[in-house]
Amino acid sequence: MNSLTTGRVDLVGGGPGPIDLMTLRAWRLLLRADVVVMDRLGPTDVRDHLAPEVEVIDVGKLPGHHPVPQDEINAILVDRARAGKRVVRLKGGDPFVFGRGGEEVTACVTAGIPVDVVPGVTSAVAVPEAAGIPVTHRAVASAVHIVNGQSEMTGATLAALGDDSVTTVILMGVGALPRLAADALHAGVGADRPVAIVERGHHADQRTTRTTLGAVVLEAGRIGVRNPAVIVVGEVARAGMLVPDLLAARSGSGGASL
Ligand code: SAH
């Protein structure tokens, strides 16, 4: 590539994992990229489809397994684009859903680098979906509240958890589950509120666990719930909500079984 040409950065949503859940726009940009900056989550298999001369930078972990700090990621994007490269910043899910995409856009704009954002299939919707859970459902759930489980729960989140007509979707919530459940119960949310935990959604080893707010911590500990997982709280998470339990049992235990 001509070094006098200005490079650019595209923040590309990669979806929850499988390559065929990426958009065509994402795929086209990847195939034209000079540099691909990747995360731990998302469609990591794309590496196998990139030309050997493409520089792949994994910012999901360093040799010591520490993630690269955000300001260093920003600097990598800006530096490569300044060198005239077409940079794809590939992210799991959607870049603007707990993806720090906004910060990367700001860094590029501030540095005068052309930048664009390509939407992705967010795990907040697609991972429950993989377990047959619709985040909204007519006459059952008319609103969705998406939260970062690592943050303290706000009044809005507690209100969502306590409202039968709202689905609460918790990302990054596995480690904080005991605190989240305790705070919700303490705030008066019913112990019988349905909860589903969907681990590794859209992967072959996907696992769905149905429980209740009162039992979730014990159950998660018993089965050893691990990241990445999406936690769904609300009526839509109730087993057999879409189909009777009998049918669900017959549909087997495959990736998208209900
Ligand atoms: N931008 C991403 C979210 C990044 S936060 C998106 O839109 O999907 C990372 C969190 O996403 C994880 O902690 C987990 O809660 C969720 N996640 C991402 N991929 C997942 C998957 N395949 N299965 C389960 N959870 C996933």
Residues whose N, C-alpha, C, O or C-beta is under 5 A from the ligand:
A	BS01	SAH	P16 G17 L41 G92 G93 D94 V97 F98 G99 V121 T122 S123 A124 V127 I170 L171 M172 G173 V198 E199 R200 G201 P228 A229 V230
